[in-house]
Amino acid sequence: MSKTPPKASAILPIIVLAQFACTSLWFAGNAVSRDLVVLYQLGDGTPGHLTSAVQFGFISGTLVFALLGVSDRFPPSRVFMVCALLGATANLLVLLPDQGLTSLLVIRFATGFFLAGIYPVGMKIASDYHEKGLGKALGFLVGALVLGTAFPHLIKSIGQGLSWQIVFICTSTISALGGIFLFLTVPDGPFRKPSVKIDLLVSLEVFKKKDFRRAAFGYFGHMWELYAFWAFVPIVFSLYQDSHPLTTLNVSFLSFIVIGAGAFSCIAGGYISAARGSKFVAQMALTISGLCCLLSPFGYQLPFALFIVFLLIWGASVVADSPQFSTLVAQSAPKENTGTALTIVNCLGFSITIFSIEVVQWLMHYGSPTLALLALAPGPVLGVLATVRKNK
């Protein structure tokens, strides 16, 4: 006799906790990039390149996972745990001595590759437990991703007297524990419809649906902005400090606060979506963050208190649309291919982030640093247009 599956309300906190723990791997390198630059005498462009390496690894992983239909063919909790353990191991390889830029990029690439079995698979597990109210559930889930992304900055800020290695040890430890915990406590959801074969055309077939294309293209516009903004938050604070020499900032802690603000907006957006719909929340968040992009050059001239408020608004709005786009993607895809649909959209979306990160990195070094974030504005603009246009 089969077991009655646990209630979604009991499962969601476990997925959220595991997602937070495992996605802390994402920005571990970014949080200590300055230490790595000094220790190994690397170039000034290293922070952006390290972030791009993780993104490229994630893209490669999601492409492999999507083409093979991994999260639809195998128990997603098992996939999540295996990738959490492998990602934690890859993350720790940074601690090996005598690193160079090439070895660091390879290690961060490997970490990103295994994150492909964590973030989209976590959303897949949530969709297997929520036939209704998925927008609210994913609001909590992406909120956990946001806090996980910001967490290395917090570790760095409270461990000022400790070595940078602590960031990698802490994130790898909690990632491994999070993956094991989820595997032991979360069985297959009641709405899971496993796929029994590899179908390499599924990733293309889902784009034939108008609603799916609309949600996916809106998500792509959102992704042009999101990770580039997160990657350069510490540099934005450094630029502000340079233009206000009498201001002393704890850059790591402030970066945690600004990025972490998105966790609360994701959760709030989830509740609003229950009343107004996921599309409404996504459009409003994209509009606000797009305005922040356009106003970014003026932010450096603001008094510190207003500067923080401005960045908090940006940090909250830049990611609040993410769970709602994922909801729209999941709801518009065939149930037996939900995992593959989420994974391929993640793959394409994260591919876009590499270009935006490198564009901003180039503008920071060869253009005017205070104008660099203007390059992110086309993403929200095109994302909003994608969600409002009528597909033929």
C-alpha positions as CSV (number, residue, x, y, z in Angstrom):
1,M,0.0,0.0,0.0
2,S,1.5,3.3,-1.0
3,K,2.1,6.1,1.5
4,T,-0.1,9.2,1.5
5,P,2.1,12.0,0.3
6,P,2.8,14.8,2.9
7,K,0.9,18.1,2.6
8,A,2.4,20.8,0.5
9,S,2.3,23.2,3.4
10,A,4.6,20.8,5.4
11,I,7.0,20.3,2.5
12,L,7.5,23.9,1.3
13,P,9.6,25.0,4.4
14,I,11.9,22.0,3.8
15,I,12.4,22.9,0.1
16,V,13.0,26.6,1.0
17,L,15.6,25.7,3.7
18,A,17.4,23.3,1.3
19,Q,17.3,25.8,-1.5
20,F,18.8,28.5,0.7
21,A,21.5,26.2,1.9
22,C,22.6,24.9,-1.5
23,T,22.4,28.2,-3.5
24,S,24.8,29.8,-1.0
25,L,27.4,28.2,-3.3
26,W,26.5,30.6,-6.1
27,F,28.3,33.8,-5.0
28,A,30.9,32.3,-2.6
29,G,33.7,33.3,-5.1
30,N,32.2,36.8,-5.7
31,A,32.1,37.5,-2.0
32,V,35.9,37.0,-1.6
33,S,37.0,37.9,-5.1
34,R,39.1,40.8,-3.8
35,D,41.0,38.5,-1.5
36,L,41.6,36.1,-4.4
37,V,42.8,39.0,-6.6
38,V,45.3,40.1,-4.0
39,L,46.5,36.6,-3.0
40,Y,47.0,35.3,-6.6
41,Q,47.8,38.6,-8.2
42,L,44.9,38.4,-10.6
43,G,43.5,41.1,-12.9
44,D,40.9,43.7,-12.0
45,G,38.3,42.0,-14.2
46,T,38.4,38.8,-12.1
47,P,35.2,39.4,-10.1
48,G,33.1,39.6,-13.2
49,H,34.9,36.6,-14.8
50,L,34.4,34.5,-11.7
51,T,30.7,35.2,-11.8
52,S,30.5,34.5,-15.5
53,A,32.2,31.2,-14.9
54,V,29.5,30.1,-12.5
55,Q,26.8,31.3,-14.9
56,F,28.5,29.4,-17.8
57,G,28.7,26.2,-15.7
58,F,25.0,26.6,-14.7
59,I,24.1,27.1,-18.4
60,S,26.0,23.9,-19.4
61,G,24.4,22.0,-16.6
62,T,20.9,23.1,-17.4
63,L,21.4,22.3,-21.1
64,V,22.6,18.7,-20.3
65,F,19.8,18.2,-17.7
66,A,17.1,19.6,-20.0
67,L,18.2,17.5,-23.1
68,L,18.3,14.3,-20.9
69,G,15.1,15.2,-19.0
70,V,16.9,14.4,-15.8
71,S,14.5,15.9,-13.3
72,D,11.5,14.4,-15.2
73,R,12.9,10.9,-15.5
74,F,14.5,10.5,-12.0
75,P,13.3,11.3,-8.5
76,P,14.0,15.0,-8.2
77,S,14.9,14.8,-4.5
78,R,17.7,12.4,-5.4
79,V,18.9,14.6,-8.2
80,F,18.9,17.6,-5.8
81,M,21.0,15.7,-3.2
82,V,23.6,14.4,-5.6
83,C,24.1,17.8,-7.1
84,A,24.2,19.5,-3.7
85,L,27.0,17.1,-2.6
86,L,29.0,17.5,-5.9
87,G,28.5,21.2,-5.9
88,A,29.8,21.5,-2.3
89,T,32.8,19.4,-3.3
90,A,33.6,21.5,-6.3
91,N,33.2,24.7,-4.2
92,L,35.9,23.4,-1.7
93,L,38.5,22.9,-4.5
94,V,39.1,26.7,-4.4
95,L,41.0,26.0,-1.1
96,L,43.7,24.0,-3.0
97,P,47.0,26.0,-3.0
98,D,48.7,27.8,-5.9
99,Q,45.6,28.7,-7.8
100,G,45.6,30.8,-11.0
101,L,42.8,32.5,-12.9
102,T,42.3,29.4,-15.2
103,S,42.0,26.9,-12.3
104,L,39.6,29.2,-10.4
105,L,37.4,29.7,-13.5
106,V,37.3,25.9,-14.0
107,I,36.3,25.3,-10.3
108,R,33.6,28.0,-10.4
109,F,32.4,26.5,-13.7
110,A,32.0,23.1,-12.0
111,T,30.2,24.6,-9.1
112,G,27.7,26.3,-11.5
113,F,27.2,23.0,-13.4
114,F,25.9,21.2,-10.3
115,L,23.8,24.2,-9.3
116,A,21.7,23.2,-12.4
117,G,20.5,20.2,-10.4
118,I,19.5,22.5,-7.4
119,Y,17.7,25.7,-8.4
120,P,15.4,24.5,-11.2
121,V,15.0,21.1,-9.6
122,G,13.9,22.8,-6.4
123,M,11.2,24.6,-8.4
124,K,10.3,21.3,-10.1
125,I,9.7,19.7,-6.6
126,A,7.6,22.7,-5.6
127,S,5.4,22.4,-8.7
128,D,5.0,18.6,-8.0
129,Y,3.3,19.6,-4.7
130,H,1.4,22.7,-5.8
131,E,-1.3,22.4,-8.5
132,K,-2.7,25.7,-7.2
133,G,-0.9,28.6,-5.4
134,L,2.4,27.9,-7.2
135,G,3.2,31.6,-7.5
136,K,3.2,32.0,-3.7
137,A,5.2,28.8,-3.2
138,L,7.8,29.9,-5.7
139,G,7.9,33.3,-4.1
140,F,9.2,31.6,-0.9
141,L,11.5,29.4,-3.0
142,V,13.2,32.2,-5.0
143,G,13.3,34.2,-1.8
144,A,15.5,31.4,-0.4
145,L,17.7,31.6,-3.5
146,V,18.1,35.3,-2.9
147,L,19.2,34.8,0.7
148,G,21.4,32.0,-0.3
149,T,23.0,34.2,-3.0
150,A,23.5,37.0,-0.4
151,F,24.7,34.7,2.4
152,P,28.4,34.6,1.4
153,H,28.5,38.4,1.7
154,L,27.1,38.1,5.3
155,I,29.7,35.5,6.2
156,K,32.4,37.7,4.8
157,S,31.2,40.8,6.8
158,I,30.9,39.1,10.2
159,G,34.2,37.2,9.7
160,Q,36.3,40.3,9.0
161,G,39.1,38.9,11.2
162,L,38.8,35.4,9.7
163,S,40.4,34.0,6.6
164,W,38.5,34.1,3.3
165,Q,38.6,30.3,3.3
166,I,35.8,30.3,5.9
167,V,33.3,31.4,3.3
168,F,33.9,28.3,1.1
169,I,33.9,26.0,4.1
170,C,30.7,27.3,5.5
171,T,28.8,27.4,2.1
172,S,30.0,23.8,1.2
173,T,29.0,22.5,4.6
174,I,25.4,23.9,4.6
175,S,25.0,22.9,1.0
176,A,25.8,19.2,1.7
177,L,23.5,19.2,4.8
178,G,20.7,20.9,2.8
179,G,20.8,18.4,0.0
180,I,20.8,15.4,2.4
181,F,18.0,16.8,4.5
182,L,15.8,17.4,1.5
183,F,16.4,13.9,0.1
184,L,15.5,12.3,3.5
185,T,12.4,14.2,4.1
186,V,10.8,15.0,0.7
187,P,9.3,12.1,-1.4
188,D,7.9,12.5,-4.9
189,G,5.0,15.0,-5.0
190,P,1.4,14.0,-5.7
191,F,1.3,15.9,-9.0
192,R,4.5,14.5,-10.4
193,K,4.2,12.8,-13.8
194,P,7.5,11.1,-14.5
195,S,8.7,10.9,-18.1
196,V,10.0,7.5,-19.1
197,K,12.1,8.3,-22.1
198,I,14.6,10.8,-23.4
199,D,13.0,13.2,-26.0
200,L,15.6,15.7,-27.3
201,L,12.8,17.7,-29.0
202,V,10.9,18.5,-25.8
203,S,13.0,21.6,-25.2
204,L,11.9,22.9,-28.6
205,E,8.3,21.7,-28.5
206,V,7.4,23.7,-25.4
207,F,8.2,27.0,-27.2
208,K,5.4,26.3,-29.7
209,K,2.9,27.4,-27.0
210,K,2.1,31.2,-27.1
211,D,1.7,31.5,-23.3
212,F,5.0,29.7,-22.8
213,R,6.9,32.0,-25.2
214,R,5.4,35.1,-23.6
215,A,6.5,34.0,-20.1
216,A,9.9,32.8,-21.3
217,F,10.8,36.0,-23.2
218,G,9.7,38.1,-20.2
219,Y,12.0,36.0,-18.0
220,F,14.9,36.5,-20.5
221,G,14.5,40.3,-20.2
222,H,14.5,40.0,-16.4
223,M,17.7,37.9,-16.5
224,W,19.6,40.5,-18.5
225,E,19.4,42.7,-15.5
226,L,19.4,40.4,-12.4
227,Y,22.7,38.7,-12.1
228,A,24.7,41.6,-13.4
229,F,23.1,43.8,-10.8
230,W,23.9,41.3,-8.0
231,A,27.5,40.8,-9.3
232,F,28.3,44.5,-9.2
233,V,26.6,45.6,-6.0
234,P,29.9,45.5,-4.0
235,I,31.5,47.6,-6.8
236,V,28.7,50.1,-6.7
237,F,29.3,50.6,-3.0
238,S,33.0,51.0,-3.7
239,L,32.3,53.6,-6.3
240,Y,30.1,55.5,-4.0
241,Q,32.8,55.4,-1.3
242,D,35.3,56.7,-3.8
243,S,33.1,59.7,-4.6
244,H,32.4,60.3,-0.9
245,P,35.8,59.8,0.8
246,L,34.6,60.7,4.2
247,T,32.1,57.8,4.2
248,T,33.3,54.5,5.5
249,L,31.2,51.5,4.4
250,N,31.1,47.8,5.3
251,V,30.7,46.8,1.7
252,S,30.1,43.1,2.4
253,F,27.3,43.7,4.9
254,L,25.7,46.3,2.8
255,S,25.8,44.0,-0.2
256,F,24.1,41.3,1.8
257,I,21.3,43.8,2.8
258,V,20.7,45.0,-0.7
259,I,20.7,41.6,-2.4
260,G,18.8,40.0,0.6
261,A,16.0,42.6,0.3
262,G,14.8,40.6,-2.7
263,A,13.9,37.7,-0.5
264,F,11.1,39.7,1.1
265,S,9.8,41.1,-2.1
266,C,9.7,37.6,-3.6
267,I,7.5,36.5,-0.7
268,A,5.4,39.6,-0.8
269,G,5.0,39.2,-4.6
270,G,3.8,35.6,-4.1
271,Y,1.0,36.8,-1.9
272,I,0.1,39.6,-4.2
273,S,0.0,37.1,-7.1
274,A,-2.7,35.1,-5.4
275,A,-5.0,38.2,-5.7
276,R,-3.7,40.0,-8.8
277,G,-2.0,37.2,-10.8
278,S,1.6,36.4,-11.6
279,K,1.7,38.5,-14.7
280,F,0.8,41.6,-12.9
281,V,3.5,41.2,-10.3
282,A,6.1,40.4,-12.9
283,Q,5.3,43.5,-14.9
284,M,5.3,45.8,-11.9
285,A,8.6,44.5,-10.7
286,L,10.2,44.8,-14.1
287,T,8.9,48.4,-14.5
288,I,10.3,49.5,-11.1
289,S,13.7,47.9,-11.6
290,G,13.9,49.3,-15.1
291,L,13.4,52.8,-13.7
292,C,16.2,52.1,-11.2
293,C,18.5,51.2,-14.1
294,L,17.8,54.5,-15.8
295,L,18.2,56.5,-12.6
296,S,21.4,54.7,-11.5
297,P,23.9,57.4,-12.6
298,F,22.2,59.9,-10.3
299,G,22.3,57.5,-7.3
300,Y,26.0,58.2,-6.7
301,Q,25.2,61.9,-6.0
302,L,22.6,61.1,-3.3
303,P,23.2,61.4,0.4
304,F,24.1,58.0,1.9
305,A,20.7,57.4,3.5
306,L,18.8,58.0,0.2
307,F,21.5,56.0,-1.7
308,I,20.7,53.0,0.5
309,V,17.0,53.4,0.0
310,F,17.4,53.6,-3.7
311,L,19.5,50.4,-3.8
312,L,17.1,48.6,-1.5
313,I,14.2,49.4,-3.8
314,W,16.3,48.2,-6.7
315,G,17.4,45.0,-4.8
316,A,13.8,44.3,-4.0
317,S,12.3,44.9,-7.4
318,V,15.1,43.3,-9.5
319,V,14.1,39.7,-8.4
320,A,10.5,40.0,-7.3
321,D,9.4,39.0,-10.9
322,S,11.5,35.9,-11.0
323,P,9.2,33.4,-9.1
324,Q,6.2,34.8,-11.1
325,F,7.9,34.2,-14.5
326,S,8.8,30.7,-13.3
327,T,5.2,30.1,-12.3
328,L,4.0,31.2,-15.7
329,V,6.5,29.0,-17.4
330,A,5.6,25.9,-15.2
331,Q,1.8,26.5,-15.7
332,S,2.1,26.8,-19.5
333,A,4.2,23.7,-20.0
334,P,2.9,20.1,-20.2
335,K,2.9,18.6,-16.7
336,E,5.1,15.6,-17.7
337,N,7.7,18.1,-19.0
338,T,7.6,20.8,-16.3
339,G,11.1,20.0,-15.1
340,T,12.6,20.1,-18.6
341,A,10.7,23.3,-19.4
342,L,11.9,25.1,-16.3
343,T,15.4,23.9,-16.9
344,I,15.7,25.0,-20.5
345,V,14.3,28.4,-19.8
346,N,16.8,28.7,-16.9
347,C,19.5,27.6,-19.4
348,L,18.7,30.3,-21.9
349,G,18.1,32.9,-19.3
350,F,21.4,32.4,-17.6
351,S,23.1,32.4,-21.0
352,I,21.9,36.0,-21.3
353,T,23.4,36.9,-17.9
354,I,27.0,36.2,-19.2
355,F,26.6,38.8,-21.8
356,S,25.2,41.4,-19.5
357,I,27.8,40.8,-16.9
358,E,30.6,41.1,-19.4
359,V,29.1,44.2,-20.9
360,V,28.9,45.9,-17.5
361,Q,32.4,44.7,-16.7
362,W,33.8,46.2,-19.9
363,L,32.0,49.5,-19.3
364,M,33.3,49.7,-15.7
365,H,36.9,49.5,-17.0
366,Y,36.8,51.2,-20.4
367,G,33.8,53.6,-20.1
368,S,32.4,55.6,-17.2
369,P,31.8,53.3,-14.2
370,T,28.9,55.4,-12.9
371,L,27.1,55.0,-16.2
372,A,27.8,51.3,-16.6
373,L,24.5,50.0,-15.1
374,L,22.5,51.9,-17.7
375,A,23.4,49.0,-20.0
376,L,20.9,46.8,-17.9
377,A,17.9,48.9,-18.8
378,P,17.0,47.2,-22.1
379,G,16.3,43.9,-20.2
380,P,13.4,45.2,-18.2
381,V,12.0,47.2,-21.1
382,L,12.0,44.2,-23.5
383,G,10.7,42.0,-20.7
384,V,7.7,44.2,-20.1
385,L,7.0,44.4,-23.9
386,A,7.2,40.6,-24.2
387,T,4.5,40.1,-21.5
388,V,2.1,42.7,-22.9
389,R,2.4,42.0,-26.6
390,K,-0.1,39.8,-28.4
391,N,1.6,36.8,-30.0
392,K,0.3,35.8,-33.4
